[in-house]
């Protein structure tokens, strides 16, 4: 960096709101690009914002903790935002009651498939036990996934990265996959997206329709709960069975 700019950056990096400002500016830029691209899934704003932030932090030599001291304000708002997802879901209550059994089956199949397929592929490729435990909960929201990974001896930081990658891939690829499979029902689309791609996929689902987003939010919450309750029992057994 230019010496003068470097001095300015050092001064700004001591203020806790730097991380918050960087996050908001990066996402605003990403949203502008997303809108210019006609809201194409490949221009996912979360993916673009993450790339911008990684580039800025790398170029300026800013460590993650310094950045997070300000960005934690956004992190705090994730809790109220998640609770608020119950409002659109309540509006879909009649449809939810009518689809209760199919959704329960889809949740069980989708949750177990996401975790066990990741474990099986990782094991087949020779991943370590620690990596497998980090990889398995990749399809649930970050706080739950990190807690599950830590309880199983995995690396929470690795899990967080895998969760974000999974969510971005799900948000980018879901629409095309549904088109190929000729799935038009927004409730089905939303639920599948929420199971596979957690919060990032849910945000994308709300851009499709309120019904799609509501069912994605339901799936995200239920998948997190089911994963947290089941994986601590299933994965150690699988690890012993496969010799890990």
C-alpha positions as CSV (number, residue, x, y, z in Angstrom):
1,X,0.0,0.0,0.0
2,X,1.0,3.7,-0.4
3,X,2.7,4.8,2.8
4,X,0.1,7.5,3.4
5,X,-2.8,5.2,2.8
6,X,-1.1,2.6,5.0
7,X,-1.0,5.1,7.9
8,X,-4.7,5.9,7.4
9,X,-5.6,2.2,7.4
10,X,-3.6,1.6,10.6
11,X,-5.6,4.4,12.2
12,X,-9.0,3.2,10.9
13,X,-8.2,-0.4,11.9
14,X,-8.3,0.6,15.6
15,X,-12.0,1.6,15.4
16,X,-14.4,-1.2,16.1
17,X,-16.9,0.0,13.4
18,X,-14.4,-0.7,10.6
19,X,-15.5,-4.3,10.2
20,X,-19.1,-3.3,10.1
21,X,-18.5,-0.6,7.5
22,X,-16.5,-2.9,5.3
23,X,-19.2,-5.6,5.5
24,X,-22.0,-3.2,4.6
25,X,-20.1,-1.6,1.7
26,X,-18.9,-5.0,0.4
27,X,-22.5,-6.3,0.4
28,X,-23.9,-3.2,-1.2
29,X,-21.3,-3.5,-4.0
30,X,-22.2,-7.2,-4.4
31,X,-25.9,-6.4,-4.5
32,X,-25.3,-3.8,-7.2
33,X,-23.5,-6.3,-9.3
34,X,-26.2,-8.9,-8.6
35,X,-28.9,-6.5,-9.8
36,X,-26.9,-5.5,-12.8
37,X,-26.6,-9.2,-13.7
38,X,-30.4,-9.5,-13.7
39,X,-30.4,-11.4,-10.4
40,X,-28.7,-14.3,-12.0
41,X,-27.9,-17.0,-9.4
42,X,-24.3,-17.2,-10.5
43,X,-23.8,-13.6,-9.3
44,X,-24.7,-14.5,-5.7
45,X,-24.2,-11.4,-3.5
46,X,-22.9,-13.3,-0.5
47,X,-20.2,-15.0,-2.7
48,X,-19.2,-11.7,-4.2
49,X,-19.2,-9.9,-0.8
50,X,-17.0,-12.6,0.8
51,X,-14.6,-12.3,-2.1
52,X,-14.4,-8.6,-1.7
53,X,-13.8,-8.8,2.0
54,X,-11.2,-11.5,1.7
55,X,-9.4,-9.4,-0.9
56,X,-9.4,-6.3,1.3
57,X,-8.3,-8.0,4.4
58,X,-5.5,-9.8,2.6
59,X,-4.2,-6.7,0.8
60,X,-4.2,-4.7,4.0
61,X,-2.8,-7.5,6.2
62,X,-5.8,-7.2,8.6
63,X,-6.3,-10.2,10.9
64,X,-9.8,-11.7,11.2
65,X,-10.2,-10.8,14.9
66,X,-9.7,-7.1,14.1
67,X,-12.3,-7.3,11.4
68,X,-14.8,-9.3,13.5
69,X,-14.6,-6.7,16.4
70,X,-16.8,-4.5,14.2
71,X,-18.6,-7.2,12.1
72,X,-19.9,-8.9,15.2
73,X,-22.8,-6.4,15.1
74,X,-24.1,-8.0,12.0
75,X,-23.5,-11.4,13.5
76,X,-25.6,-10.4,16.5
77,X,-28.5,-9.5,14.2
78,X,-28.6,-13.0,12.8
79,X,-30.5,-14.2,15.9
80,X,-33.4,-11.7,15.6
81,X,-33.5,-12.2,11.8
82,X,-33.8,-16.0,12.2
83,X,-36.6,-15.6,14.7
84,X,-38.4,-13.2,12.3
85,X,-38.5,-16.0,9.7
86,X,-41.4,-17.5,11.7
87,X,-43.7,-14.6,10.5
88,X,-43.9,-15.7,6.8
89,X,-44.0,-19.3,7.9
90,X,-47.1,-18.7,10.0
91,X,-48.9,-17.4,6.9
92,X,-48.2,-20.8,5.2
93,X,-49.6,-22.8,8.1
94,X,-52.6,-24.4,6.2
95,X,-50.2,-25.6,3.5
96,X,-47.7,-26.8,6.1
97,X,-50.4,-28.9,7.8
98,X,-51.4,-30.5,4.6
99,X,-47.8,-31.4,3.7
100,X,-46.7,-32.5,7.2
101,X,-45.9,-36.2,6.5
102,X,-44.2,-35.6,3.1
103,X,-42.1,-32.9,4.6
104,X,-41.1,-35.1,7.6
105,X,-39.9,-37.8,5.2
106,X,-38.1,-35.2,3.0
107,X,-36.4,-33.8,6.1
108,X,-35.1,-37.1,7.3
109,X,-33.9,-38.2,3.9
110,X,-32.3,-34.9,3.0
111,X,-30.6,-34.3,6.4
112,X,-29.1,-37.8,6.6
113,X,-28.1,-37.8,2.9
114,X,-26.3,-34.5,3.2
115,X,-24.3,-35.6,6.3
116,X,-23.6,-39.2,5.4
117,X,-22.7,-38.6,1.8
118,X,-20.2,-36.0,2.9
119,X,-18.7,-38.5,5.4
120,X,-18.7,-41.3,2.9
121,X,-17.0,-39.3,0.1
122,X,-14.5,-37.9,2.5
123,X,-13.6,-41.3,3.9
124,X,-13.3,-42.7,0.3
125,X,-10.8,-40.0,-0.5
126,X,-8.7,-40.7,2.6
127,X,-9.7,-37.7,4.7
128,X,-8.7,-37.7,8.4
129,X,-11.2,-38.3,11.2
130,X,-11.0,-34.7,12.2
131,X,-11.7,-33.6,8.6
132,X,-14.7,-36.0,8.4
133,X,-16.2,-34.6,11.6
134,X,-15.7,-31.1,10.2
135,X,-17.3,-32.0,6.8
136,X,-20.4,-33.9,7.9
137,X,-22.5,-31.0,9.3
138,X,-21.8,-28.7,6.3
139,X,-25.5,-28.4,5.3
140,X,-26.8,-26.7,8.5
141,X,-26.5,-23.1,9.6
142,X,-23.1,-22.1,10.8
143,X,-23.5,-21.8,14.6
144,X,-25.1,-25.3,14.8
145,X,-22.6,-26.8,12.4
146,X,-19.6,-25.4,14.3
147,X,-21.0,-26.7,17.6
148,X,-21.6,-30.2,16.2
149,X,-18.2,-30.3,14.7
150,X,-16.5,-29.2,17.9
151,X,-18.4,-31.8,20.0
152,X,-17.2,-34.5,17.6
153,X,-13.6,-33.5,17.5
154,X,-13.7,-31.6,14.2
155,X,-12.4,-28.1,13.4
156,X,-15.1,-25.5,13.8
157,X,-13.2,-23.0,11.6
158,X,-13.0,-25.5,8.8
159,X,-16.7,-26.4,9.2
160,X,-17.6,-22.7,8.9
161,X,-15.9,-22.4,5.6
162,X,-17.5,-25.6,4.3
163,X,-20.9,-24.3,5.4
164,X,-20.5,-21.1,3.5
165,X,-19.3,-22.9,0.4
166,X,-22.3,-25.3,0.6
167,X,-24.8,-22.5,1.0
168,X,-23.4,-20.5,-2.0
169,X,-23.3,-23.6,-4.2
170,X,-26.9,-24.4,-3.2
171,X,-28.1,-20.9,-3.8
172,X,-26.4,-20.7,-7.2
173,X,-27.3,-24.2,-8.5
174,X,-30.8,-24.8,-7.1
175,X,-32.8,-23.0,-9.7
176,X,-31.2,-24.9,-12.6
177,X,-31.5,-28.2,-10.8
178,X,-35.2,-27.7,-10.1
179,X,-35.7,-26.7,-13.8
180,X,-34.0,-30.0,-14.9
181,X,-36.1,-32.0,-12.5
182,X,-39.3,-30.1,-13.5
183,X,-40.1,-29.1,-9.9
184,X,-42.3,-26.1,-10.0
185,X,-44.0,-26.1,-6.6
186,X,-42.5,-23.2,-4.5
187,X,-43.1,-25.0,-1.2
188,X,-41.1,-28.1,-2.4
189,X,-38.4,-25.9,-3.9
190,X,-38.1,-23.9,-0.7
191,X,-38.0,-26.9,1.6
192,X,-35.3,-28.7,-0.5
193,X,-33.2,-25.5,-0.6
194,X,-33.4,-24.9,3.1
195,X,-32.4,-28.5,3.9
196,X,-29.4,-28.4,1.5
197,X,-28.2,-24.8,1.7
198,X,-29.3,-23.4,5.1
199,X,-29.4,-19.6,5.5
200,X,-27.8,-18.6,2.2
201,X,-30.2,-20.8,0.3
202,X,-33.1,-19.5,2.4
203,X,-32.2,-15.9,1.5
204,X,-32.2,-16.9,-2.2
205,X,-35.6,-18.6,-1.7
206,X,-37.2,-15.5,-0.4
207,X,-36.2,-13.7,-3.6
208,X,-38.2,-16.3,-5.5
209,X,-41.4,-16.0,-3.4
210,X,-42.6,-15.6,0.2
211,X,-43.9,-19.2,0.1
212,X,-40.6,-20.5,-1.1
213,X,-38.7,-18.6,1.5
214,X,-41.0,-19.7,4.3
215,X,-40.6,-23.4,3.6
216,X,-36.8,-22.9,3.2
217,X,-36.7,-21.2,6.7
218,X,-38.7,-24.1,8.2
219,X,-36.3,-26.7,6.6
220,X,-33.3,-24.8,7.7
221,X,-34.4,-24.8,11.4
222,X,-35.6,-28.4,11.4
223,X,-32.5,-29.7,9.7
224,X,-30.3,-27.9,12.2
225,X,-32.2,-29.5,15.1
226,X,-32.2,-33.0,13.5
227,X,-28.5,-32.7,12.7
228,X,-27.6,-31.6,16.2
229,X,-29.5,-34.4,17.8
230,X,-28.5,-37.3,15.4
231,X,-24.9,-36.7,14.2
232,X,-23.2,-37.0,17.7
233,X,-24.6,-40.6,17.8
234,X,-24.3,-41.6,14.2
235,X,-20.9,-40.3,13.2
236,X,-18.8,-41.9,16.0
237,X,-20.5,-45.2,15.2
238,X,-19.6,-44.8,11.5
239,X,-16.1,-43.8,12.4
240,X,-15.6,-47.0,14.3
241,X,-17.2,-49.0,11.5
242,X,-14.9,-47.5,8.9
243,X,-11.8,-47.6,11.1
244,X,-11.4,-43.9,11.6
